[in-house]
Amino acid sequence: MIISNIADLKPILPPSGRLLGLDVGTKTIGMAVSDPLRRVATPRQTIERKKFSADAAALVKVLTADRTAAVILGLPVNMDGSEGPRCQSTRQFARNLEPLIPLIPIAFWDERLSTAGVERMLIEADATRKRRGEVIDKLAAAWILQGALDFLVRPAA
């Protein structure tokens, strides 16, 4: 089930269970996972993109092993709030993944500036360009997931 508004995810989530955050790019998929109580996002791994079937199989393996309660996909919205080709690609990825995980909801989180924020953090930590390239996608996934976790614990307004 694809959830368009993350606020609609909160009432259908079980009281505990891990969430998986994904930063879906054209070359890689960065992954991060939450703790079962959904307080902290931890970078997990990066999948090198091949074909959708191989990418999906790797994701389903992780989802099953972690008994994931929901997937949070970073949605690369333009700075002006509009959705371009990258958003369309991410939404198509969700539509393709949905039949493979029918019992796990998929929600989107606005990921504007996630990669830029992570890159800035890595530069400030004096990470080499090579090291930044190795970890940026999974750290961006953790940034995305942490934003969603923080939103989900806020009381309803």
Buried (B, 14 or more C-beta within 10 A) or exposed (E): BBBEEBBEBBEEBEEEBBBBBBBBBEEBBBBBBBEBEBEEBBBBBBBEBEEEEEBBEBBBEBBEEBEBBBBBBBBBBEEEEEEEEBBEEBBEBBEEBBEBBEEBBBBBBBBBEBBEBBBEBBEEEEBEEEEBEEBBBBBBBBBBBBBBBEBBEEEEE
